[in-house]
Structures are given as C-alpha cells and as structure tokens.
Amino acid sequence: MMNALSTLLAAREVPVFNASMAGAAGVELASAVSAAGGIGMLGVTGTPDLSMLSRSGERLHNDGAVWGAGFLSFALERDMAPLHAVLAHQPDVVSLGFGGCDDAITAIRETPAVLLAQVGNADELEQAADARVDGIIVRGSEAGGHGRNDIGALPFLQLAAQHTDIPLVAAGGVTTPRGLAAVIAAGAVGAWVGTRFAVATESQFPDAARQRVIDAQCGDTVYTRVFDIAQRSSWPPHYGGRALSNEFSDTWHGREDDLERQVATTDVITADMNDARASSRFDVGPIYAGEGSAMITRVETAAEIVDDFASYRDYLHGSRF
C-alpha cells in the first residue's frame, strides 16, 4: 500500500527533490523544480528572515507549486517560528534533520504535509524509523553541505532498506540519470539532489561559486569543520560539512584545535571569513558541494536538470548503458 510520500512522488514526472540547501535553494529554484515536474524545496537557515520566508511560502502556494522546506531540528528547538511561518502556507513536504525536535514533529503531523527525516548514520535511522515518519532521507558521506561522515549513500541505502519499510529517499552523489536509476534499483523511491541544483540558473549561488563547482575535479572536496569554527557557527560539532577544498581548508583542516584557539582569542579570522563569504572570495569562504561536483560541467536551468533526470527510466530498464 502506498503511503503519503509514495503517493506524492507517483504524481510527479520525476522522483527528485532539490535539496533544501540554505544559500542556494530559494523560492526561484523551488518554483522552477516544481514546474519542471520534481518537488521544489526551500532551504531554511537557523535564523531566517521570517517575512521573506513567509512571502516565499505564499508565492509557492499561490502558484500551485508542489513544494516544501527543510529545517534544522536543533534550531527549531530554540525557535519554532520559522516552521509555523512555512506551515501557514500549506507545504506539501517538510523535512527535519540534524537532531530531534518533538514539537516540530507534532506540529507537522497536525497538517497534511509529508514528514521527512534526514539521517546520516544507523542511530539516526533507527530514531526516524521509530518515529514512523512518512519518508527517510538517507544521506551518505559524499553529499555536499552539513551532515555526518559515517557511511556512503549506496551502502547506507541498502542497510536502510533492510531495516525499515518506510520509503527512502537517497541523498549523496546522485548527479546523473544513471545515479538516480542506481539508487532506485537499490531501494529508494526518489533522490534528494543538492550539488547539481546548486549550480542551476535559478539557484542563489553566486556565479563565482557556480564556476568553482564546474571546474572541480574528482577529489576536490573535503569534509571538515574548519569553516564552522572560523565563523563561530552554532552547528553541533558532529555535523561537519563537505565543501570544495580551498586555501583556507588546506591551511587549517587537521589543525582544528589550533584554529579554535585562535578564533577564541582574536576576531581576525572570523571577520575575514565573514567578509570572504559576503564578497565571494572563495579562496577563504566555503562552497558547500558534494563529490558529484566532478560530473558537473555547465550551468543549466532547473527544467533542463529535471528533464535530464527523467531519462533514468531508460537506465533502470536496461535500454541505455
């Protein structure tokens, strides 16, 4: 029997979400992905502009988009206002990750929205299964942005499929229709696609960040905490982030204790990091991107990306190799 997530995906042309990447996944990307036949997701920071978030939800709802938003559970434990701002506009999907927030789960379940939980290791998988969410985003270590670094997407997906009957969405390295076919063959009902959509025309990524992703080669990413340490970020330390390597990570990755001491005693590093992010100096500032960067060669519209993913059926059924 189909559950709420399976029913939602069955009504879409292609079973892909754009990942809810804060700093990339705004209303333009979510709208474009939905219009192309996927599910468009808004990325919500830990301290979002509530009026802008509400306007984005209102626009997507009024346009008839199939859309949702992704939240940081540890931030919702401090303040539920961002979640309520989104729920007021009747999203189709809400995803929670990075900790647990029972109040958020309760609030979402009082609405028709499909509830997804993003997990990054076996313990988080068990917690999501026990909560009986509508779907579980199985995030592998090759994925861009913040998360665990415990296990790759494909082995984690197979483990999860043996562990639970809740529908699974694969996240990490799904960059081409071949990748989408692979994770569906391994037990997923769809894919949570980050890096490729981060480079889309409608993404909030600066042009300089797009170009760096396009130029990236195999092995050009690093899983690290150094960018969070430099920014005095509120991210829990067990959630590092995968980003493109740059001069800053080359200097400090593996020297986190030294970096923490320096950040604690002077504002210079933090000020420079904040300036680098604001001015697109990506030799210092981070570009969060996954290992799939090596397969991205150009900027495309969201519609072109979704249309390309639609050919996964040919690979799944063996008519293309």
Summary of the structure (lengths in Angstrom):
residues: 321
radius of gyration: 18.6
end to end distance: 32.0
largest distance: 60.7
contacts: 1159
relative contact order: 0.14
helix: 45%
strand: 16%
